[in-house]
């Protein structure tokens, strides 16, 4: 998750008292994810320890600062690294400390290594978590803990998340994914003769809240057009369905891992074609 | 991107190095886990090995899992996954430990294996009247704990059930009488744990019982399928907790609420020990689907201090409570087992070690399971501390494995899919996908963690002969043949009862204490022995139930290592009486009666 730069039209700077009430959009996602973290921790103790999450955050920020200074010539805004670190801290479960540092470092450094035509292709935390889940299954797992499993905490998080995404003009991405997931869950239940609620169950868990609000909406690693963004998350949901047929526990993370960069590359290819194509000649009016 | 190719190359190297870290660590870990396959070399290297002797000993017992309401048929392996238990008792006071095991299908029989003193056992439960206790309509057995509640010298039996709990009075080792009604026990509970202890120090054993499913549920006649936990981490819709205060005369008064025990968590294991050093036994409860609870006993009431002491913060799937002085410093650490499944759920087991110099109200624990190497044990169930090789350090035996059906098909995906969802989904059994013969953390290798005395445990299970892969539930230790070694009995769910006979290097010495209370309860449950030898000390206690659905022999066993110089043993009886024993010799069993 690296959405410190939100792809929305520039706003006129607020003046007077509005200046103090107007929140820079870069800070909205970090504040939201921090609220989720603190709310979950203070009410249900979702973290194994503060230290592990702090380690992930600190690692992400330090790696971002160092690599940014070396390769971009400046210290990047820390919001992106902060969200990556906090996401790793929440989504990764391990009794050990070092996986949090390694995962956060992989996530941030991928932004500087796995680039094509100036853009990084993978959502950093998605890539970091997928790598450690795949390579180190004996020591790490994904988030399995819930925010108490009760309906109200779920409703509050979803409403708050929806409001923030609406403000950031990215609600259509999450909404499209949710609709696609539910429809495909019903289809899966029909095909597999499973209870429908069993197939819908994952989306009611906390892992999906982070996935839907922060990962698939990441401006840096999503395509530009609204239609394209919606098509991409539909593709994620479809690939996720096939991973679920294969009984992959982290189906949604793996689906985004594959679809995300492919979509980016396709968009770049299409953009390149548009640039190369000759400008249309004005037609002469026939007499 | 600025910077030239060298900086870029270094960056790529850094990135590849980061990715290589997990891969390298995985290989290192796999290399470490390689085992030795020779029993002889194990004897040489570790000083002991086990031989599974149940058949030779005449013990041919197979546990049968419950078969509950047909509404649960599709997930029966999951909801009927407990009931195998083992408790060690000398029911006839002949000085040789006997073995009581439970069965859990309606119509099946429990067994009491009387020790024949010749290496064999005979099931005497039918003639004593404690076999046919799983009759249709009365529920089935989940465990058993023994304690002499009326101080007549013969240990009595409390049968833990999903159903009607039973208190059997031991009639001089000749027969048993159901005294549940007179004792005032509830008509029905769905419990999985109980422990005898004298919480008020009045010389009469009291009884704690921890409910699992809500006691209003008859699992054979369900009115609803909404019986599952409402959360997998924060569930509070489990069974009632009971604290039966022994009034004397065979009567008990249920006092849990008035003494501060009001939890509705899903209790699976419990143990009592004086953790706070107050002289009163505290109560530790390991809960499934939630945090553990530590009820500190101030002599008048209990105060739940799990969160303050550090043991009740991170919710896991607690399934075991065992106490052991693993550092030989006169303090109990606590082992709580949980679930770890590679790549899916890494809860890790907890080894709660008391922080240096802290006791009483400032008692605090730190989880050192990872540091000491006893963290990952699969889907862990029962565990016990004991000195298996008599080297003077307490080792740890852990059994595990949840459901072993089809080896090639796993239920984990469906389990994780639903378990992470909202309470309205997971709380209703009909929303759970069918098991369809799949395994769930099945066929797991057991752990025999050998304590090196320097802060590390090494798994030697395969090397010392613990090679079974049954779905283990309960573990109990006993010196079954009075040889000065700890043998291990393992009860397996839907599987055979296993007896691991221990062979220990005779150069490693031992000492044992058989205690009998006078002012204290006659079973001496709660009595502590601190042994001082070779400049070190180790504390152990007589337990009224520990591990998961298990009870060790009441006799206390210390390993001493080679050439021990025993200084003294200090006994603290539940009455508060402190007794010091001098001039003790190794390789001896001491029968000690509390001074009048």
Interface residues (C-beta under 8 A of the other chain):
Chain A: X44 X45 X48 X49 X67 X70 X71 X72 X73 X93 X94 X95 X96 X98 X99 X102 X105 X106 X109 X110 X112 X113 X115 X118 X131 X132 X133 X135 X136 X137 X138 X139 X140 X141 X142 X143 X144 X145 X146 X148 X149 X150 X151 X154 X194 X195 X197 X198 X199 X200 X201 X202 X204 X205 X206 X207 X244 X247 X248 X249
Chain B: X1 X2 X3 X7 X11 X12 X14 X15 X18 X19 X21 X22 X23 X25 X26 X29 X230 X231 X232 X233 X234 X291 X313 X314 X315 X341 X342 X343 X344 X345 X346 X347 X348 X369 X370 X375 X376 X410 X412 X413 X414 X416 X417 X418 X419 X420 X421 X422 X423 X424 X425 X426 X428 X430 X431 X432 X433
